Amino acid sequence: MALSYKTRRRLSLLVLLVGLPAYIAMAWFIVSLFERPSVLVELMVYVVLGILWALPLKAVFLGVGQADPDAPKREDGPSGPQ
């Protein structure tokens, strides 16, 4: 099932505003449960967790920054003073 452009845009906004802060808080909490490792190990854990959250959501973010492909094309030229 393919998501429409508007649905992907809204879902990506929801993920970034709600899901990402929740994921950061969860990762921070889980890492704090263990004895604090060295700075490099802790950095690597955060880098890996920072990449892992985006992998399943790649399809949602794909093309969201582009113009709406379903929008009707404008026939007139560029606006502005002639």
C-alpha positions in Angstrom: 0.0 0.0 0.0 1.5 3.3 -1.1 1.0 6.4 1.0 -0.1 9.6 -0.7 2.2 12.6 -0.6 0.0 14.4 2.0 -0.1 11.4 4.2 3.7 11.0 4.1 4.1 14.6 4.9 1.8 14.5 7.9 3.2 11.2 9.2 6.8 12.5 8.9 5.9 15.7 10.8 4.2 13.5 13.5 7.3 11.3 13.7 9.7 14.2 14.0 7.6 16.2 16.6 6.4 13.3 18.8 8.2 10.1 17.9 11.8 11.3 17.7 11.8 13.1 21.1 10.2 9.9 22.7 12.8 7.7 21.0 15.6 10.0 22.3 14.2 9.9 25.8 13.8 6.1 25.7 17.4 5.6 24.4 18.7 8.0 27.1 16.8 6.1 29.8 18.0 2.7 28.6 21.6 3.8 28.4 21.3 5.3 31.9 20.3 1.9 33.3 23.8 0.6 32.8 27.0 1.6 34.4 28.4 4.6 32.5 30.8 3.3 29.8 33.7 5.2 28.3 32.9 8.3 26.3 33.7 6.6 23.0 31.5 3.6 23.7 28.7 5.8 24.8 29.1 7.9 21.6 29.0 4.8 19.4 25.8 3.6 21.2 24.1 7.0 20.5 25.4 7.1 16.9 24.0 3.5 16.2 20.7 4.4 17.9 20.6 7.6 15.9 20.8 5.7 12.6 18.5 2.8 13.6 15.4 5.0 14.2 15.5 6.2 10.6 15.9 2.9 8.8 12.3 1.7 9.2 10.9 5.1 8.4 12.9 5.7 5.2 9.7 5.2 3.0 7.9 7.9 5.0 10.5 10.5 4.6 11.3 9.7 0.9 10.4 12.8 -1.3 8.7 14.8 1.5 10.9 17.8 0.8 10.0 17.8 -2.9 7.1 19.5 -4.5 3.8 17.6 -4.5 3.8 15.2 -7.5 0.0 15.0 -7.4 -0.6 18.7 -7.6 -1.8 20.1 -10.9 0.9 21.7 -13.0 0.7 25.5 -13.5 0.5 26.5 -17.1 1.5 30.2 -16.6 5.0 31.4 -16.5 6.9 32.5 -13.4 5.3 35.3 -11.4 6.9 38.6 -10.9 7.5 41.9 -12.6 8.1 41.8 -16.3 
